Amino acid sequence: MKILLVAVNSKYTHMNPALYSIRAFAGDAGRCMEIAEYTINQQPFEVLRDIYEKHPDVIGFSCYIWNMRFIGQLLEDIKKIMPETLILLGGPEAAFDAEGAMERHASVDGIFTGEGEQAWKELAERLNESENKDPKDIGEIPGILMRGAKISETGLKETEMDDIRFIFDDLSQFDNRMIYYETSRGCPFRCSYCLSSLEKKMRFRSLDIVYPELQHFLDKKVRIVKFTDRTFNTNKAHAMGIWKYLAEHDNGVTRFHFEIEADLISDEELEFLSTVRSGLFQFEVGVQSLNQETLAAVNRYADLKRIESVVRQLKKYGNIPVHVDLIAGLPFENLDSFRNSFNGVYGWGADELQLGFLKVLKGTEIEKRAEEFALVYESAPPYEVLSTKWMSFDDLLHLKSVEEQLERYGNSGAFLFTLHEFEKYFADPFAMYEYIASYYKEHRTRFHKQSRMSAYSMLREIIEQRLSDLKEAFEGFDLDHAGIQHFDALLLIDLYAREKLKVRPDFIPGGSIQKKLEREYVKEKNIKDNVHIEFFDFDVSAFIEDGTIDSEKENSVMVTFTYDGQGGAVRIETEKQGGVSKVLERHVHYDIAG
């Protein structure tokens, strides 16, 4: 008997920990289980052929909103060429709407209605009792809804967290893959758009089990470990125990990613977090909206002032990259309201602001209230919202264009100095991204294919256009004070902060003069290869700090970039009569940490 557990990941670098957990939990019964991982970027026929050539008796698909369309293309064809094979679905896209999924996919024989570890183990044990047993004749197993049965008869089985097997003893099978690790299941919150709100009981893995597992990651110097706990810090003792252990046993290499509820962070925890190595932790903070009516409508009750305070404090410490989330398309949020949410959260200074769009997931409370909120959404996964009572499809398309430029420029970390200054030429940050998006839309044929370097040249072009617009609109606008040459300096600093370029970009003038100055200075000071020097005829640090431009010769500035060979500058200094600018150091910090 052969069971094939199938994952279809969004990227090759991702892995599906659920399937490895299922196989490990099954123990001896898991010997008949094989795991096959594919990606949504592969051709369906390629995956179909590979599955067929493995000749499984049972196939189990792990279903999520990002892969269900792909899996749906496979199901009927698998049943056509392998009619005797038992096809089972599991995962959130199937489990929380089992009867509906069964109706939508006629070739499916059964669906796991909850956690898979115990149900898969019992299934494998029954199938292994007799090699000649028909896979479809397995009887009733709690947690599996078979075609023709009623979901109420199946029951659900939750797995004790301490009984879950550690799946990373052999890390070689996960080379160049993201490592996902969990220490808890469930969520104490009831956000109506989230499937985690349906898991009402919180369960934690004992710390005396967790610590040796974390030590394994540290000993092997894993690059990054992402905790999948839905709200990691809901239990203070649990969270602090793990954070302190990681800080005390830090290997100087591994980074740990956590999804946290920022308003639950105490001052004591903040004080501790200020002491950890830069880059040891990174936090993801769900905000979703600053509109209180919106938050109440989706059962999200958070202390926004405390969240802001914690995010700002973490950024002041500068040692933990912080990523914050907003969701567009929520009830009672129109375009103006979302603009306010965007500007407010953007102003907190987080390293990334992710602009997401509401997914109306099967089984959630917001799906049940879709008619009340006039939610129109995609018929197929990921069920993304198309319009609401408060936002038209045009509004959401507008936000899509803003989100695209936010990802390209704001969240890339590659334009820190330039955007910090460019933002001053707009009413608010959202307006800046609207302007960039509008320019891209107007010139979409030229911007269709874009390299990393061309993003800089295009931003320079957009800045030049904005300065021209302002000069035309306002007679008193002083281009000598805010000329393109000063933005050239900021673009250069952003460029060289990312890497030591072999060739100075053509779109920024002055290359021959700069090269001569650099060559003379490097020779005089015996500068090493891991350093790049740039000279400017004005005080760059003063320009960034308060917009002051002093072009007198004695106030010219030398900017020094020191590299560590890993792809980015680890130190950036500006020297003006022997002084080091703190302004540049502050703004470049996330580049260093990232």
Secondary structure, DSSP 8 states (H G I E B T S, - for coil): --EEEEEEESSTT---HHHHHHHHHTGGGGGGEEEEEEETTS-HHHHHHHHHHT--SEEEEE--TTTHHHHHHHHHHHHHH-TTSEEEEESHHHHTTHHHHHHH-TT--EEE-S-SHHHHHHHHHHHHH-TTS-TT-----TTEEETTS-GGGT------GGGS----S-GGGGTTS-EEE-SEE--S---TT-GGGG----EE--HHHHHHHHHHHHHTT-SEEEE--TTGGGSHHHHHHHHHHHHHT--SS-EEEEEE-GGG--HHHHHHHTTS-TTSEEEEEEEE-S-HHHHHHTT----HHHHHHHHHHHHHH-SS-EEEEEEET-TT--HHHHHHHHHHHHTTT-SEEEEEE-B--TTSHHHHTTTTTT-EE-SSTT-BEEE-SS--HHHHHHHHHHHHHIIIIITTSS-HHHHHHHGGGSSSHHHHHHHHHHHHHHTTTTSSS--HHHHHHHHHHHHHHHHHHHHHH-TT--TTTS-HHHHHHHHHHHHHHH---SS--TTSS-HHHHHHHHHHHHHHHT--TTEEEEEESS-HHHHHHH------GGG-EEEEEEE-SSSSEEEEEEEETTEE-HHHHHHTHHHHH-
